[in-house]
């Protein structure tokens, strides 16, 4: 199977992300907003893992094609939060954090697989482990991509909501007035893959950090298998 030069394992990983991780990302926003005192997302039915209430068609297609994209933004009401400024910041960061956690968990499994001695394994087991490793690798990459992508401070991404809490009111008003134009220009940049290199650079360094944080796994596996 070949789809736009993507292998079947990468495509499978992106589909799983769209159906499972995007809902988790939005659920994280809704859950933290509720904990901060805002029940708007819950009242809108967004405190759920049902993918069909979260998926944005354009954002989902972009994830499938490029690895970057978005879901429908979860509605929040900062005025309902006990501390609006901190509430917006933590609610906005909750989504990308869920992607980082998913990527880190998958990387742990991937590194455990790397430690399994398969030189004498059957062909079937070897193929299964190889395929699963490729799937997990794609899963890690997409989740890191989504986390980094959503932290970009451009509306309607999560990073913009965090940025607004730290910039002057005059600048916030300008962004709100020009949000449509900013979003269109940003969409064109994404569709043309003009941002692929800087995003890939950031993702690679986050991956290296996570890999370093899992360097204990080979030691533990060697002790268990040795």
Secondary structure by P-SEA (a helix, b strand, c coil): cccccccaaaaaaaaaaaacaaaaaaaaaaaaaaaaccccccccccccccccccccaaaaaaaaccccccccbbbbbccccccaaaaaaaaaaaaaaaaaaaaaaaaaaaaaaaacccccccaaaaaaaaaaaaaaaaaaaaaaaaaaaaaccccccaaaaaaaacccaaaaaaaaaaaaaaaaaaaaaaaaccaaaaaaaaaaaaaaaaaaaacaaaaaaaaaac
